[in-house]
Structures are given as C-alpha cells and as structure tokens.
Amino acid sequence: MASAFPADSDDSLTCSVCHDYFKNPKLLPCGHLMCHDCILSWLESKESAGCPLCRASVVGADSGGDLKEIANALPTDLSMVHLVEAEQLLHKQHQCCACAVSVATSLCLSCRDMMCKSCAKLHTRFSISKNHVVDALSSLTPEKLAANQRPPTCVHHGNEVCTLYCPTHEELICHTCAVTRHRQCQEVKELEEKVSEAHAVLAELVKKLKEGQVLMNHNIEQLDQHLQETEKKIQTLIAEIDAVCDKLESAVKECRRHLKELVHRAGAEVKDAVQDGKTYLLQQKGKVTCHSIVAERSQEIGTHDEVTTMTAVMKSRVDDMDLSATLPADFKVVSAVKMEISPQVVSEVEAKLRELAQVQCIPADIKAQSADVRAQPADVRAQSADVRAQSTDVRAQSTDVRAQSADVRPQSADVRAQSADVRAQLKVTTWRFHDNHGQGIVLSNNCQTAGRVLAFDDGIVMSRDPMEVNRLYQVEINEISEWGYLPDMVGVALQAPDTIRLPDSVYHDSSFAIVIDHSSVLNQGRETRSRLGAPLRNSRVGSRVGLLLDSKRGVHLYLDGRDLGVFASAVPEPCFFLMDLCYLWKKATTLPLEPVS
C-alpha cells in the first residue's frame, strides 16, 4: 500500500488491514476507513467479509456486481488524504530549499517551502513573502498542516488560482474559466461563499452527530444500569430460591423424620406383641417337652407299679394340657404396620412446585428506547459520509481526542499493573473472560459466563488475565446445542486478547493458539492426530473442562477433575485460557481457581 511509516506515527492514519499509511482511503458504511486496494483483497478473501474492526458489512445489502466497482463507489475521505500527506511530509528530513546546504527546520505555510533557521528569517523580510506564515517543523502537527492547504489551481489554467465555484458543473474554476468555459452558467459564485455554506452544513451535521452520540451514550448507560439491575435481581431471586428450597427441604426432612418415627413406633408395638406371643408358646413348649421325656422314660424302664402310678399321673397332666398351640384369648396379633401415603397429596405438591419454577422475562421500556436510538442515527450516518469528505475541523478535533487518549493509555497501563499486583497479593480465586470475544458470544455474570447466541462459529472466548502456574482453570458446561455431536476446542492463546483479531473459529485459523479437541491438537496451524482429548466426547451439561499450566510450561487437559495428560509443552509466556464454543458447547461458566501442587 503506502510507504513505510515511522514507529512514532499516529495509528489513526494507518489502515487496519495493511497496517500502513492510508492510500486512497475509502469510507465504509460503518464509518471506518480502508485502503481501496485493501478493500478489494479483503472482499476477495471471504464471501461475506465484514469490516476488520467491527465486522459490519463492507458493502450494502443491495450492492452487487464487480468488486472493483463496489470499491470505487465508496466515497474517498479527502481529509484523511491530506492528513497522510502532511504526516509523511513532516516525518521526512528535507534540505533547505534556499541554501540547499542546511537541514530544513521551518516550513512556510503559504508557499510550502522548507527552510533552515537563517533562510526562514530572510524569507519573512522579503516584501513578496513578509506576510507569509512560517512555523518551526517541531511545532507543526499533521492537522495544522493539512488545514493550511495551498489554494487550488485551475486544471485548465495551471498558473491561476481557483477562486470561483460552478454549481452547474460542480467544479472549482478560475476567472478565465468563468469568462470562457462557464460563460453560460448562471450560478457561478465565489469559492469563499461556497466554503462558508459547506462549513455551515458541516457544523449542523456535527451538531446532529454530537446529539446522536449523547443520546446513544445516555441509552448505553441506561442499558448498563439495566444490566446491573438485572444481575442484582438475579442474585436476589437466587437467594429467595435458596431460602424457599431450604425451607422446603427442611419441611421434607421433618416430614420424613416424623413419618419414620411413626413407623418405628407402630412397628415396635407389633414386635412387642408378637414377642409376647412367642414367649408364651415357648413356655408351653417347655412343659410339653419335659412331660414327653418323663413319659418316654417311664415307658422304657418303669416297673409295673411305677408304670401304673406314672401312667395315671401323666394321663391327668396331658389331659389338662392345651396341645393345640393356641394363644391366650386376650392376645391380639397385629399382622403388619400400615400407613397410607396419598398419591393425590404428592401430585398436588409436585404441581405447586412446578408453578413455583416459572421464570418470566418482562419486556422493559429501555428496549423500545434503544430501538428508537437505532432508528434515529440512520439519517445521521447517511450524512456522515459528506462530513468525512469535506470536514477537516472535525478530523482535527478527533485527532486531539486521540492524542489525549494516548496520554491516558500509559496511565491505564500503570493502573492495570497496580491492579495485577493487588490481585497477586489477594490471591484471587475467580477469573473472567476478556471483552474481546467472538461476535456470537454474549458475556454475563460479571464476565464469568459466556453464551453463544448464533447457530455456530464466532464463539471464541479467552481469559482476561494470563494463566498462572499450577492453578487449575475450569469452566462448567451450562448448555449444549441440540444439534451438536462433537465437542469443541479448548487450549491456550499465545497472544494477549486485546491484540488479536479473532477468526470465526479456531478451526479456521489457529496461528495464535495451541488447542485440542476429541481427535487432534492444533499447534499454531499445525495439526497432529491425538486421542488425548477423546473423553471430551462424553462432556455433558454439568461437565467441568479445565486446563493446568505446570511449572515446566506444559499444559494439562482436565475433564471433571481428572488429569487426562499434557497436550502442549514449552508453552511461551504469557498464555491465556481459550475456548471455542462453536458446535456442541453453547454456554460455559468459569469456576474458582484451584491450586494444584
């Protein structure tokens, strides 16, 4: 694309595709810029390529035909062209155009001549150039230089400056052209008048855009507040559910204890009665057994007089005995313990519990408001193309804002470093997903839950912070796709999340990661067949999938707390937990970090 640029140049002047200065920058429908040639190569790389920054469509839904025609039809951001030219001019080392010996340190904004300090003083003393504005190159900015363009010269009369504008032909003209080529045009006006009108239109458009930004910021704040309120409501409802269920569990446990106590009490009465009957019969059996022994002995060895005597005694005794094993008349045998548990009562309780387990999503007014907000900026976006093509003042303001944000970035880096130290001191056990994730992912639960809302792909999520050694990073699978049949990939990213432009899926581009699935390992684009991850096929709702970075920089794969082995060795640091929710896995929540020795 354009020529190489210095390391300290402004990133806003570079294309997000070629990472070089903009060359013929084209304004996309989303408001971002791309080089003309980069648009062609980007569209040719994918059938439905979106903007590399926001993934919005590069072309309109009704666009068709040749890609070159589509790129040519996009408006050119002329203010960016001037900014790039100014940036390149300021970063070049020039010789003084007057003495051709010394290095130029100043620039005349009127004639665009670069001069050394001595020649610059002389330049301001000459009568022809004493009114020129000469500035030191060190104090000039691309915005200031771009805003002080030379007056345009006529394309037909190169020596004459264009001071007029012809609305009929929509072109800048000089006085000679006004007399000759545009003599029949009735509405030729002074260029300054046209510029003033354009600036008035731009001011109105900027006002509308600012109002739109304020309105969007207001509604975004409302949505953020709504998210916070929803999260608080969720936690409140969960607490209420726990309280109700604890109360129900307590009632069920008490009911169970009481019923068991009743059964044990009734059973004890039955066992006592049966034991009394058994004791009575054992006593009767003992008497019968003793008399039976005496009768047998008398029969075998008794003399005549003894037999006669004992026979009479034994006959009297046996006649008085109850040999039918009949229990006493007042004895009542309880055959079994009986308790009736009404199925109707159980059904009614189940029905009440089902009524309790109903969650309702109530439409909020904020949704309607956000819909109005989306509808309002449509006209503004249509007008913003003209703003970008004509306004250099707005570009200068945005550059100042970027310069201020550049000052803030080092401060935020210090804050991040401090927060990292605090986290290390407090030994944080929770971890979260990074905001840079697949377009099909929605984060919730304070960035600890990731859910895929698209049918497939665009489901990459990564940890916000680098993985710590000997800490088990786990997620619980909360939801799986009905149509999915194979598990997705899990592994480590070798680049920080905020520096990666994520692909649709790790399967499409794994150059930034080392990941594993049920049948293979992808190591920065190189595939190796492996059965280590085969147990991932068994993952279901409630399964825990985890990774562990050991002290030798080896990455272990875990499933439900079981170490399946090492699938990556000598992993460079830092590395980040990565998971691709593109097929089977649809929703996952991070679990507290577990130290592993």
Secondary structure, 3 states (H helix, E strand, C coil): CCCCCCCCCCHHHECCCCCCECCCEEECCCCCEEEHHHHHHHHHHCCCCECCCCCCECCCCCCCCCHHHHHHHCCECHHHHHHHHHHHHHCCCCECCCCCCCECCEEECCCCCEECHHHHHHHCCCCCCCCCCEEEHHHCCHHHHHHCCCCCECCCCCCCECCEEECCCCEEECHHHHHCCCCCCCCCEEHHHHHHHHHHHHHHHHHHHHHHHHHHHHHHHHHHHHHHHHHHHHHHHHHHHHHHHHHHHHHHHHHHHHHHHHHHHHHHHHHHHHHHHHHHHHHHHHHHHHHHHHHHHHHHHCCHHHHHHHHHHHHHHHHHCCCCCCCCCCCCCCCCCCCCCCHHHHHHHHHHHHHHCCCCCCCCHHHHHHHHHHHCHHHHHHHHHHHHHHCCHHHHHHHHHHHHHHHHHHHHHHHHHHHHHHHHHHCCCCCCECCCCCCCEEEECCCCEEEECCCCCCCEEEECCCCCECEEEEEEEEEECCCCCCCCEEEEECCCHHHCCCCCCCCCCCCCEEEECCCEEEECCEEEECCCCHHHHHCCCCCEEEEEECCCCCEEEEECCEEEEEEECCCCCCCEEEEECCCCEEEEEECCCEECC
